[in-house]
């Protein structure tokens, strides 16, 4: 066997959502800040993401988590999320996966009952407090980037008429859509339909919406549509839809962060309040609104999101020089879109 490139991953899932944490083989990404590194991947050299995030080395529901050296002096590790469409500034579930891998594999010493790990992300510093018992991370609480509602709008569709949305930021930009507008429930049997509709809506909304973070210009553009619904017990049911066409298996950390900003803006919650967010397969996060915040011209909030992850494997990935698919491929039979 003769590989010209190799890396190692710790394979983790957060409430069912897969995050493959790269623990060896990538030395670093050019850039003096995590935002600059993110821009390098998305605008200069996308080869690592394409190599990893498509077949035959990945499936549609795989994300890869880079943990390069931190740029910020107060951080322990850097973090960038690689997904099918592009590299992203922040992900709650993938942050939880990264912290779980870092502590359970000994990359950083685990201290019971709690260990604090600070991640340097393109969305800013994220402090993670891991609850630890008997060598296992039993929960990860993330102090998320400040979230805010940027605008509310509507998009005209042929099938559902005018669909209203809240354009929000929770680490990346979301359009939050009440799922009853498309006459579907957030349920496993509707995952394919929700994913395809969500990606279609995302593209329509993105065409009429140019959005850039007021303090981080490298973070711009609509990333996802997240469907939402209020459950009978007060929890929020979430389904984030991702390109090319799939549903997030977790309740979505950055989406939960965004949803809290909407609830605050509507006067439905305030500092100190908590809600439960629930995924399409029933996994749960707990979200607490810590305090209100100002982000450039936008009023928003700081939110703590808590969930749990499980390591299920370790992998070594290589590239053989004669491999006919060095950049990978995707097919609509399983990827949709």
Helices and strands as residue ranges (DSSP letters): E 3-14, E 17-24, H 34-43, H 47-53, E 62-66, E 77-78, E 80-82, E 87-88, H 92-104, E 114-121, E 124-133, E 136-143, E 147-157, E 161-169, E 173-178, G 179-182, G 188-190, H 191-208, E 222-230, E 236-242, E 246-247, H 253-265, E 274-278, E 284-295, E 298-307, E 309-320, H 332-335
